[in-house]
C-alpha cells in the first residue's frame, strides 16, 4: 500500500505542481486541498503518512495547522513550504516539530528528497516504538 500524502496550499497552481511532481516521480497517493480547515477534517477521517503545507494561508496558517495536528495527537511528519521565509518563522516551526522548512521556489529534486527523508524517518520512529513495546512486554513477562 503506497504512503498517503496530504498537500495543503491556498494557491491552486502550487497544489497542481506539487501533485504533478509527486505523482510523476513516486508511487505515493496524493490528496490536495486549498483549505487548511478542511485539511484538519481530512486528517481526522483518514490516515496520512506525511503533510506538506504552505506557511501563509488565510484562516489557518501552516504553523497553526501544525499546532492543531499536535493537539489532536497526530504524529505525522509535516513539511512547511513558504515564499515568505524568515529565520524566526523557520525556527518557530522547527521548534514546534516541523520535519523540514523549504522556501519557494524549490527544486523538484529538493522536495522529493525531503519527502523521502521524512517518510523514512517516520517509518523508523514507528519501528522504534514497536521495538520498545516488544521490549516492555518481554520485561513484563520475566
Phi and psi in radians as a Rosetta constraint file:
Dihedral C 1 N 2 CA 2 C 2 CIRCULARHARMONIC -1.223 0.35
Dihedral N 2 CA 2 C 2 N 3 CIRCULARHARMONIC 2.662 0.35
Dihedral C 2 N 3 CA 3 C 3 CIRCULARHARMONIC -1.132 0.35
Dihedral N 3 CA 3 C 3 N 4 CIRCULARHARMONIC 2.609 0.35
Dihedral C 3 N 4 CA 4 C 4 CIRCULARHARMONIC -1.909 0.35
Dihedral N 4 CA 4 C 4 N 5 CIRCULARHARMONIC 2.216 0.35
Dihedral C 4 N 5 CA 5 C 5 CIRCULARHARMONIC -1.983 0.35
Dihedral N 5 CA 5 C 5 N 6 CIRCULARHARMONIC 2.450 0.35
Dihedral C 5 N 6 CA 6 C 6 CIRCULARHARMONIC -2.015 0.35
Dihedral N 6 CA 6 C 6 N 7 CIRCULARHARMONIC 2.196 0.35
Dihedral C 6 N 7 CA 7 C 7 CIRCULARHARMONIC -1.965 0.35
Dihedral N 7 CA 7 C 7 N 8 CIRCULARHARMONIC 2.239 0.35
Dihedral C 7 N 8 CA 8 C 8 CIRCULARHARMONIC -2.169 0.35
Dihedral N 8 CA 8 C 8 N 9 CIRCULARHARMONIC 2.078 0.35
Dihedral C 8 N 9 CA 9 C 9 CIRCULARHARMONIC -2.766 0.35
Dihedral N 9 CA 9 C 9 N 10 CIRCULARHARMONIC 2.405 0.35
Dihedral C 9 N 10 CA 10 C 10 CIRCULARHARMONIC -1.355 0.35
Dihedral N 10 CA 10 C 10 N 11 CIRCULARHARMONIC -0.165 0.35
Dihedral C 10 N 11 CA 11 C 11 CIRCULARHARMONIC -1.676 0.35
Dihedral N 11 CA 11 C 11 N 12 CIRCULARHARMONIC 1.921 0.35
Dihedral C 11 N 12 CA 12 C 12 CIRCULARHARMONIC -0.990 0.35
Dihedral N 12 CA 12 C 12 N 13 CIRCULARHARMONIC -0.624 0.35
Dihedral C 12 N 13 CA 13 C 13 CIRCULARHARMONIC -1.124 0.35
Dihedral N 13 CA 13 C 13 N 14 CIRCULARHARMONIC -0.657 0.35
Dihedral C 13 N 14 CA 14 C 14 CIRCULARHARMONIC -1.204 0.35
Dihedral N 14 CA 14 C 14 N 15 CIRCULARHARMONIC -0.666 0.35
Dihedral C 14 N 15 CA 15 C 15 CIRCULARHARMONIC -1.051 0.35
Dihedral N 15 CA 15 C 15 N 16 CIRCULARHARMONIC -0.797 0.35
Dihedral C 15 N 16 CA 16 C 16 CIRCULARHARMONIC -1.102 0.35
Dihedral N 16 CA 16 C 16 N 17 CIRCULARHARMONIC -0.770 0.35
Dihedral C 16 N 17 CA 17 C 17 CIRCULARHARMONIC -1.099 0.35
Dihedral N 17 CA 17 C 17 N 18 CIRCULARHARMONIC -0.890 0.35
Dihedral C 17 N 18 CA 18 C 18 CIRCULARHARMONIC -1.075 0.35
Dihedral N 18 CA 18 C 18 N 19 CIRCULARHARMONIC -0.771 0.35
Dihedral C 18 N 19 CA 19 C 19 CIRCULARHARMONIC -1.050 0.35
Dihedral N 19 CA 19 C 19 N 20 CIRCULARHARMONIC -0.770 0.35
Dihedral C 19 N 20 CA 20 C 20 CIRCULARHARMONIC -1.098 0.35
Dihedral N 20 CA 20 C 20 N 21 CIRCULARHARMONIC -0.823 0.35
Dihedral C 20 N 21 CA 21 C 21 CIRCULARHARMONIC -1.006 0.35
Dihedral N 21 CA 21 C 21 N 22 CIRCULARHARMONIC -0.846 0.35
Dihedral C 21 N 22 CA 22 C 22 CIRCULARHARMONIC -1.186 0.35
Dihedral N 22 CA 22 C 22 N 23 CIRCULARHARMONIC -0.752 0.35
Dihedral C 22 N 23 CA 23 C 23 CIRCULARHARMONIC -1.181 0.35
Dihedral N 23 CA 23 C 23 N 24 CIRCULARHARMONIC -0.606 0.35
Dihedral C 23 N 24 CA 24 C 24 CIRCULARHARMONIC -1.263 0.35
Dihedral N 24 CA 24 C 24 N 25 CIRCULARHARMONIC -0.623 0.35
Dihedral C 24 N 25 CA 25 C 25 CIRCULARHARMONIC -1.883 0.35
Dihedral N 25 CA 25 C 25 N 26 CIRCULARHARMONIC -0.120 0.35
Dihedral C 25 N 26 CA 26 C 26 CIRCULARHARMONIC -2.414 0.35
Dihedral N 26 CA 26 C 26 N 27 CIRCULARHARMONIC 2.893 0.35
Dihedral C 26 N 27 CA 27 C 27 CIRCULARHARMONIC -1.576 0.35
Dihedral N 27 CA 27 C 27 N 28 CIRCULARHARMONIC 0.116 0.35
Dihedral C 27 N 28 CA 28 C 28 CIRCULARHARMONIC -1.230 0.35
Dihedral N 28 CA 28 C 28 N 29 CIRCULARHARMONIC 2.581 0.35
Dihedral C 28 N 29 CA 29 C 29 CIRCULARHARMONIC -1.538 0.35
Dihedral N 29 CA 29 C 29 N 30 CIRCULARHARMONIC 2.258 0.35
Dihedral C 29 N 30 CA 30 C 30 CIRCULARHARMONIC -2.049 0.35
Dihedral N 30 CA 30 C 30 N 31 CIRCULARHARMONIC 2.299 0.35
Dihedral C 30 N 31 CA 31 C 31 CIRCULARHARMONIC -2.078 0.35
Dihedral N 31 CA 31 C 31 N 32 CIRCULARHARMONIC 2.431 0.35
Dihedral C 31 N 32 CA 32 C 32 CIRCULARHARMONIC -2.198 0.35
Dihedral N 32 CA 32 C 32 N 33 CIRCULARHARMONIC 2.642 0.35
Dihedral C 32 N 33 CA 33 C 33 CIRCULARHARMONIC -2.635 0.35
Dihedral N 33 CA 33 C 33 N 34 CIRCULARHARMONIC 2.538 0.35
Dihedral C 33 N 34 CA 34 C 34 CIRCULARHARMONIC -1.724 0.35
Dihedral N 34 CA 34 C 34 N 35 CIRCULARHARMONIC 0.141 0.35
Dihedral C 34 N 35 CA 35 C 35 CIRCULARHARMONIC -2.093 0.35
Dihedral N 35 CA 35 C 35 N 36 CIRCULARHARMONIC 1.897 0.35
Dihedral C 35 N 36 CA 36 C 36 CIRCULARHARMONIC -1.100 0.35
Dihedral N 36 CA 36 C 36 N 37 CIRCULARHARMONIC -0.497 0.35
Dihedral C 36 N 37 CA 37 C 37 CIRCULARHARMONIC -1.196 0.35
Dihedral N 37 CA 37 C 37 N 38 CIRCULARHARMONIC -0.636 0.35
Dihedral C 37 N 38 CA 38 C 38 CIRCULARHARMONIC -1.155 0.35
Dihedral N 38 CA 38 C 38 N 39 CIRCULARHARMONIC -0.588 0.35
Dihedral C 38 N 39 CA 39 C 39 CIRCULARHARMONIC -1.013 0.35
Dihedral N 39 CA 39 C 39 N 40 CIRCULARHARMONIC -0.718 0.35
Dihedral C 39 N 40 CA 40 C 40 CIRCULARHARMONIC -1.082 0.35
Dihedral N 40 CA 40 C 40 N 41 CIRCULARHARMONIC -0.715 0.35
Dihedral C 40 N 41 CA 41 C 41 CIRCULARHARMONIC -1.141 0.35
Dihedral N 41 CA 41 C 41 N 42 CIRCULARHARMONIC -0.717 0.35
Dihedral C 41 N 42 CA 42 C 42 CIRCULARHARMONIC -1.087 0.35
Dihedral N 42 CA 42 C 42 N 43 CIRCULARHARMONIC -0.717 0.35
Dihedral C 42 N 43 CA 43 C 43 CIRCULARHARMONIC -1.186 0.35
Dihedral N 43 CA 43 C 43 N 44 CIRCULARHARMONIC -0.565 0.35
Dihedral C 43 N 44 CA 44 C 44 CIRCULARHARMONIC -1.222 0.35
Dihedral N 44 CA 44 C 44 N 45 CIRCULARHARMONIC -0.591 0.35
Dihedral C 44 N 45 CA 45 C 45 CIRCULARHARMONIC -1.471 0.35
Dihedral N 45 CA 45 C 45 N 46 CIRCULARHARMONIC -0.471 0.35
Dihedral C 45 N 46 CA 46 C 46 CIRCULARHARMONIC -2.428 0.35
Dihedral N 46 CA 46 C 46 N 47 CIRCULARHARMONIC 2.750 0.35
Dihedral C 46 N 47 CA 47 C 47 CIRCULARHARMONIC -1.617 0.35
Dihedral N 47 CA 47 C 47 N 48 CIRCULARHARMONIC 2.210 0.35
Dihedral C 47 N 48 CA 48 C 48 CIRCULARHARMONIC -2.016 0.35
Dihedral N 48 CA 48 C 48 N 49 CIRCULARHARMONIC 2.577 0.35
Dihedral C 48 N 49 CA 49 C 49 CIRCULARHARMONIC -1.612 0.35
Dihedral N 49 CA 49 C 49 N 50 CIRCULARHARMONIC -0.345 0.35
Dihedral C 49 N 50 CA 50 C 50 CIRCULARHARMONIC -2.805 0.35
Dihedral N 50 CA 50 C 50 N 51 CIRCULARHARMONIC 2.497 0.35
Dihedral C 50 N 51 CA 51 C 51 CIRCULARHARMONIC -2.139 0.35
Dihedral N 51 CA 51 C 51 N 52 CIRCULARHARMONIC 2.321 0.35
Dihedral C 51 N 52 CA 52 C 52 CIRCULARHARMONIC -1.996 0.35
Dihedral N 52 CA 52 C 52 N 53 CIRCULARHARMONIC 2.137 0.35
Dihedral C 52 N 53 CA 53 C 53 CIRCULARHARMONIC -2.353 0.35
Dihedral N 53 CA 53 C 53 N 54 CIRCULARHARMONIC 2.586 0.35
Dihedral C 53 N 54 CA 54 C 54 CIRCULARHARMONIC -1.278 0.35
Dihedral N 54 CA 54 C 54 N 55 CIRCULARHARMONIC 2.650 0.35
Dihedral C 54 N 55 CA 55 C 55 CIRCULARHARMONIC -1.375 0.35
Dihedral N 55 CA 55 C 55 N 56 CIRCULARHARMONIC -0.873 0.35
Dihedral C 55 N 56 CA 56 C 56 CIRCULARHARMONIC -1.688 0.35
Dihedral N 56 CA 56 C 56 N 57 CIRCULARHARMONIC 1.923 0.35
Dihedral C 56 N 57 CA 57 C 57 CIRCULARHARMONIC -2.524 0.35
Dihedral N 57 CA 57 C 57 N 58 CIRCULARHARMONIC 2.585 0.35
Dihedral C 57 N 58 CA 58 C 58 CIRCULARHARMONIC -1.244 0.35
Dihedral N 58 CA 58 C 58 N 59 CIRCULARHARMONIC 2.553 0.35
Dihedral C 58 N 59 CA 59 C 59 CIRCULARHARMONIC 1.600 0.35
Dihedral N 59 CA 59 C 59 N 60 CIRCULARHARMONIC -0.967 0.35
Dihedral C 59 N 60 CA 60 C 60 CIRCULARHARMONIC -2.690 0.35
Dihedral N 60 CA 60 C 60 N 61 CIRCULARHARMONIC 2.017 0.35
Dihedral C 60 N 61 CA 61 C 61 CIRCULARHARMONIC -1.468 0.35
Dihedral N 61 CA 61 C 61 N 62 CIRCULARHARMONIC 3.048 0.35
Dihedral C 61 N 62 CA 62 C 62 CIRCULARHARMONIC -1.058 0.35
Dihedral N 62 CA 62 C 62 N 63 CIRCULARHARMONIC -0.636 0.35
Dihedral C 62 N 63 CA 63 C 63 CIRCULARHARMONIC -1.171 0.35
Dihedral N 63 CA 63 C 63 N 64 CIRCULARHARMONIC -0.713 0.35
Dihedral C 63 N 64 CA 64 C 64 CIRCULARHARMONIC -1.209 0.35
Dihedral N 64 CA 64 C 64 N 65 CIRCULARHARMONIC -0.610 0.35
Dihedral C 64 N 65 CA 65 C 65 CIRCULARHARMONIC -1.103 0.35
Dihedral N 65 CA 65 C 65 N 66 CIRCULARHARMONIC -0.735 0.35
Dihedral C 65 N 66 CA 66 C 66 CIRCULARHARMONIC -1.049 0.35
Dihedral N 66 CA 66 C 66 N 67 CIRCULARHARMONIC -0.783 0.35
Dihedral C 66 N 67 CA 67 C 67 CIRCULARHARMONIC -1.028 0.35
Dihedral N 67 CA 67 C 67 N 68 CIRCULARHARMONIC -0.793 0.35
Dihedral C 67 N 68 CA 68 C 68 CIRCULARHARMONIC -1.110 0.35
Dihedral N 68 CA 68 C 68 N 69 CIRCULARHARMONIC -0.679 0.35
Dihedral C 68 N 69 CA 69 C 69 CIRCULARHARMONIC -1.122 0.35
Dihedral N 69 CA 69 C 69 N 70 CIRCULARHARMONIC -0.757 0.35
Dihedral C 69 N 70 CA 70 C 70 CIRCULARHARMONIC -1.114 0.35
Dihedral N 70 CA 70 C 70 N 71 CIRCULARHARMONIC -0.709 0.35
Dihedral C 70 N 71 CA 71 C 71 CIRCULARHARMONIC -1.108 0.35
Dihedral N 71 CA 71 C 71 N 72 CIRCULARHARMONIC -0.537 0.35
Dihedral C 71 N 72 CA 72 C 72 CIRCULARHARMONIC -1.419 0.35
Dihedral N 72 CA 72 C 72 N 73 CIRCULARHARMONIC -0.063 0.35
Dihedral C 72 N 73 CA 73 C 73 CIRCULARHARMONIC 1.374 0.35
Dihedral N 73 CA 73 C 73 N 74 CIRCULARHARMONIC 0.291 0.35
Dihedral C 73 N 74 CA 74 C 74 CIRCULARHARMONIC -1.481 0.35
Dihedral N 74 CA 74 C 74 N 75 CIRCULARHARMONIC 2.059 0.35
Dihedral C 74 N 75 CA 75 C 75 CIRCULARHARMONIC -1.779 0.35
Dihedral N 75 CA 75 C 75 N 76 CIRCULARHARMONIC 1.152 0.35
Dihedral C 75 N 76 CA 76 C 76 CIRCULARHARMONIC -1.885 0.35
Dihedral N 76 CA 76 C 76 N 77 CIRCULARHARMONIC 2.287 0.35
Dihedral C 76 N 77 CA 77 C 77 CIRCULARHARMONIC -1.092 0.35
Dihedral N 77 CA 77 C 77 N 78 CIRCULARHARMONIC 2.393 0.35
Dihedral C 77 N 78 CA 78 C 78 CIRCULARHARMONIC -2.131 0.35
Dihedral N 78 CA 78 C 78 N 79 CIRCULARHARMONIC 2.247 0.35
Dihedral C 78 N 79 CA 79 C 79 CIRCULARHARMONIC -1.882 0.35
Dihedral N 79 CA 79 C 79 N 80 CIRCULARHARMONIC 2.172 0.35
Dihedral C 79 N 80 CA 80 C 80 CIRCULARHARMONIC -1.767 0.35
Dihedral N 80 CA 80 C 80 N 81 CIRCULARHARMONIC 2.325 0.35
Dihedral C 80 N 81 CA 81 C 81 CIRCULARHARMONIC -2.060 0.35
Dihedral N 81 CA 81 C 81 N 82 CIRCULARHARMONIC 2.536 0.35
Dihedral C 81 N 82 CA 82 C 82 CIRCULARHARMONIC -2.775 0.35
Dihedral N 82 CA 82 C 82 N 83 CIRCULARHARMONIC 2.627 0.35
Dihedral C 82 N 83 CA 83 C 83 CIRCULARHARMONIC -1.669 0.35
Dihedral N 83 CA 83 C 83 N 84 CIRCULARHARMONIC -0.098 0.35
Dihedral C 83 N 84 CA 84 C 84 CIRCULARHARMONIC -2.066 0.35
Dihedral N 84 CA 84 C 84 N 85 CIRCULARHARMONIC 0.871 0.35
Dihedral C 84 N 85 CA 85 C 85 CIRCULARHARMONIC -1.269 0.35
Dihedral N 85 CA 85 C 85 N 86 CIRCULARHARMONIC 2.375 0.35
Dihedral C 85 N 86 CA 86 C 86 CIRCULARHARMONIC -2.284 0.35
Dihedral N 86 CA 86 C 86 N 87 CIRCULARHARMONIC 2.801 0.35
Dihedral C 86 N 87 CA 87 C 87 CIRCULARHARMONIC -1.052 0.35
Dihedral N 87 CA 87 C 87 N 88 CIRCULARHARMONIC -0.672 0.35
Dihedral C 87 N 88 CA 88 C 88 CIRCULARHARMONIC -1.131 0.35
Dihedral N 88 CA 88 C 88 N 89 CIRCULARHARMONIC -0.792 0.35
Dihedral C 88 N 89 CA 89 C 89 CIRCULARHARMONIC -1.166 0.35
Dihedral N 89 CA 89 C 89 N 90 CIRCULARHARMONIC -0.629 0.35
Dihedral C 89 N 90 CA 90 C 90 CIRCULARHARMONIC -1.160 0.35
Dihedral N 90 CA 90 C 90 N 91 CIRCULARHARMONIC -0.792 0.35
Dihedral C 90 N 91 CA 91 C 91 CIRCULARHARMONIC -1.144 0.35
Dihedral N 91 CA 91 C 91 N 92 CIRCULARHARMONIC -0.697 0.35
Dihedral C 91 N 92 CA 92 C 92 CIRCULARHARMONIC -1.084 0.35
Dihedral N 92 CA 92 C 92 N 93 CIRCULARHARMONIC -0.849 0.35
Dihedral C 92 N 93 CA 93 C 93 CIRCULARHARMONIC -1.255 0.35
Dihedral N 93 CA 93 C 93 N 94 CIRCULARHARMONIC -0.631 0.35
Dihedral C 93 N 94 CA 94 C 94 CIRCULARHARMONIC -1.162 0.35
Dihedral N 94 CA 94 C 94 N 95 CIRCULARHARMONIC -0.640 0.35
Dihedral C 94 N 95 CA 95 C 95 CIRCULARHARMONIC -1.142 0.35
Dihedral N 95 CA 95 C 95 N 96 CIRCULARHARMONIC -0.476 0.35
Dihedral C 95 N 96 CA 96 C 96 CIRCULARHARMONIC -1.430 0.35
Dihedral N 96 CA 96 C 96 N 97 CIRCULARHARMONIC -0.121 0.35
Dihedral C 96 N 97 CA 97 C 97 CIRCULARHARMONIC 1.892 0.35
Dihedral N 97 CA 97 C 97 N 98 CIRCULARHARMONIC 0.213 0.35
Dihedral C 97 N 98 CA 98 C 98 CIRCULARHARMONIC -1.082 0.35
Dihedral N 98 CA 98 C 98 N 99 CIRCULARHARMONIC 2.427 0.35
Dihedral C 98 N 99 CA 99 C 99 CIRCULARHARMONIC -1.228 0.35
Dihedral N 99 CA 99 C 99 N 100 CIRCULARHARMONIC -0.773 0.35
Dihedral C 99 N 100 CA 100 C 100 CIRCULARHARMONIC -2.716 0.35
Dihedral N 100 CA 100 C 100 N 101 CIRCULARHARMONIC 2.820 0.35
Dihedral C 100 N 101 CA 101 C 101 CIRCULARHARMONIC -2.266 0.35
Dihedral N 101 CA 101 C 101 N 102 CIRCULARHARMONIC 2.014 0.35
Dihedral C 101 N 102 CA 102 C 102 CIRCULARHARMONIC -2.097 0.35
Dihedral N 102 CA 102 C 102 N 103 CIRCULARHARMONIC 2.334 0.35
Dihedral C 102 N 103 CA 103 C 103 CIRCULARHARMONIC -1.628 0.35
Dihedral N 103 CA 103 C 103 N 104 CIRCULARHARMONIC 2.503 0.35
Dihedral C 103 N 104 CA 104 C 104 CIRCULARHARMONIC -1.509 0.35
Dihedral N 104 CA 104 C 104 N 105 CIRCULARHARMONIC 2.543 0.35
Dihedral C 104 N 105 CA 105 C 105 CIRCULARHARMONIC -1.316 0.35
Dihedral N 105 CA 105 C 105 N 106 CIRCULARHARMONIC 2.560 0.35
Dihedral C 105 N 106 CA 106 C 106 CIRCULARHARMONIC -2.085 0.35
Dihedral N 106 CA 106 C 106 N 107 CIRCULARHARMONIC 2.806 0.35
Dihedral C 106 N 107 CA 107 C 107 CIRCULARHARMONIC -1.520 0.35
Dihedral N 107 CA 107 C 107 N 108 CIRCULARHARMONIC 2.563 0.35
Dihedral C 107 N 108 CA 108 C 108 CIRCULARHARMONIC -0.937 0.35
Dihedral N 108 CA 108 C 108 N 109 CIRCULARHARMONIC -0.766 0.35
Dihedral C 108 N 109 CA 109 C 109 CIRCULARHARMONIC -1.109 0.35
Dihedral N 109 CA 109 C 109 N 110 CIRCULARHARMONIC -0.607 0.35
Dihedral C 109 N 110 CA 110 C 110 CIRCULARHARMONIC -1.143 0.35
Dihedral N 110 CA 110 C 110 N 111 CIRCULARHARMONIC -0.809 0.35
Dihedral C 110 N 111 CA 111 C 111 CIRCULARHARMONIC -1.211 0.35
Dihedral N 111 CA 111 C 111 N 112 CIRCULARHARMONIC -0.661 0.35
Dihedral C 111 N 112 CA 112 C 112 CIRCULARHARMONIC -1.146 0.35
Dihedral N 112 CA 112 C 112 N 113 CIRCULARHARMONIC -0.713 0.35
Dihedral C 112 N 113 CA 113 C 113 CIRCULARHARMONIC -1.133 0.35
Dihedral N 113 CA 113 C 113 N 114 CIRCULARHARMONIC -0.719 0.35
Dihedral C 113 N 114 CA 114 C 114 CIRCULARHARMONIC -1.155 0.35
Dihedral N 114 CA 114 C 114 N 115 CIRCULARHARMONIC -0.706 0.35
Dihedral C 114 N 115 CA 115 C 115 CIRCULARHARMONIC -1.065 0.35
Dihedral N 115 CA 115 C 115 N 116 CIRCULARHARMONIC -0.811 0.35
Dihedral C 115 N 116 CA 116 C 116 CIRCULARHARMONIC -1.043 0.35
Dihedral N 116 CA 116 C 116 N 117 CIRCULARHARMONIC -0.814 0.35
Dihedral C 116 N 117 CA 117 C 117 CIRCULARHARMONIC -1.092 0.35
Dihedral N 117 CA 117 C 117 N 118 CIRCULARHARMONIC -0.729 0.35
Dihedral C 117 N 118 CA 118 C 118 CIRCULARHARMONIC -1.131 0.35
Dihedral N 118 CA 118 C 118 N 119 CIRCULARHARMONIC -0.734 0.35
Dihedral C 118 N 119 CA 119 C 119 CIRCULARHARMONIC -1.187 0.35
Dihedral N 119 CA 119 C 119 N 120 CIRCULARHARMONIC -0.696 0.35
Dihedral C 119 N 120 CA 120 C 120 CIRCULARHARMONIC -1.128 0.35
Dihedral N 120 CA 120 C 120 N 121 CIRCULARHARMONIC -0.740 0.35
Dihedral C 120 N 121 CA 121 C 121 CIRCULARHARMONIC -1.061 0.35
Dihedral N 121 CA 121 C 121 N 122 CIRCULARHARMONIC -0.779 0.35
Dihedral C 121 N 122 CA 122 C 122 CIRCULARHARMONIC -1.097 0.35
Dihedral N 122 CA 122 C 122 N 123 CIRCULARHARMONIC -0.735 0.35
Dihedral C 122 N 123 CA 123 C 123 CIRCULARHARMONIC -1.089 0.35
Dihedral N 123 CA 123 C 123 N 124 CIRCULARHARMONIC -0.733 0.35
Dihedral C 123 N 124 CA 124 C 124 CIRCULARHARMONIC -1.118 0.35
Dihedral N 124 CA 124 C 124 N 125 CIRCULARHARMONIC -0.687 0.35
Dihedral C 124 N 125 CA 125 C 125 CIRCULARHARMONIC -1.049 0.35
Dihedral N 125 CA 125 C 125 N 126 CIRCULARHARMONIC -0.779 0.35
Dihedral C 125 N 126 CA 126 C 126 CIRCULARHARMONIC -1.147 0.35
Dihedral N 126 CA 126 C 126 N 127 CIRCULARHARMONIC -0.732 0.35
Dihedral C 126 N 127 CA 127 C 127 CIRCULARHARMONIC -1.110 0.35
Dihedral N 127 CA 127 C 127 N 128 CIRCULARHARMONIC -0.718 0.35
Dihedral C 127 N 128 CA 128 C 128 CIRCULARHARMONIC -1.036 0.35
Dihedral N 128 CA 128 C 128 N 129 CIRCULARHARMONIC -0.784 0.35
Dihedral C 128 N 129 CA 129 C 129 CIRCULARHARMONIC -1.109 0.35
Dihedral N 129 CA 129 C 129 N 130 CIRCULARHARMONIC -0.747 0.35
Dihedral C 129 N 130 CA 130 C 130 CIRCULARHARMONIC -1.099 0.35
Dihedral N 130 CA 130 C 130 N 131 CIRCULARHARMONIC -0.735 0.35
Dihedral C 130 N 131 CA 131 C 131 CIRCULARHARMONIC -1.145 0.35
Dihedral N 131 CA 131 C 131 N 132 CIRCULARHARMONIC -0.677 0.35
Dihedral C 131 N 132 CA 132 C 132 CIRCULARHARMONIC -1.082 0.35
Dihedral N 132 CA 132 C 132 N 133 CIRCULARHARMONIC -0.737 0.35
Dihedral C 132 N 133 CA 133 C 133 CIRCULARHARMONIC -1.124 0.35
Dihedral N 133 CA 133 C 133 N 134 CIRCULARHARMONIC -0.720 0.35
Dihedral C 133 N 134 CA 134 C 134 CIRCULARHARMONIC -1.111 0.35
Dihedral N 134 CA 134 C 134 N 135 CIRCULARHARMONIC -0.710 0.35
Dihedral C 134 N 135 CA 135 C 135 CIRCULARHARMONIC -1.129 0.35
Dihedral N 135 CA 135 C 135 N 136 CIRCULARHARMONIC -0.746 0.35
Dihedral C 135 N 136 CA 136 C 136 CIRCULARHARMONIC -1.081 0.35
Dihedral N 136 CA 136 C 136 N 137 CIRCULARHARMONIC -0.730 0.35
Dihedral C 136 N 137 CA 137 C 137 CIRCULARHARMONIC -1.110 0.35
Dihedral N 137 CA 137 C 137 N 138 CIRCULARHARMONIC -0.765 0.35
Dihedral C 137 N 138 CA 138 C 138 CIRCULARHARMONIC -1.150 0.35
Dihedral N 138 CA 138 C 138 N 139 CIRCULARHARMONIC -0.713 0.35
Dihedral C 138 N 139 CA 139 C 139 CIRCULARHARMONIC -1.145 0.35
Dihedral N 139 CA 139 C 139 N 140 CIRCULARHARMONIC -0.606 0.35
Dihedral C 139 N 140 CA 140 C 140 CIRCULARHARMONIC -1.216 0.35
Dihedral N 140 CA 140 C 140 N 141 CIRCULARHARMONIC -0.528 0.35
Dihedral C 140 N 141 CA 141 C 141 CIRCULARHARMONIC -1.335 0.35
Dihedral N 141 CA 141 C 141 N 142 CIRCULARHARMONIC -0.365 0.35
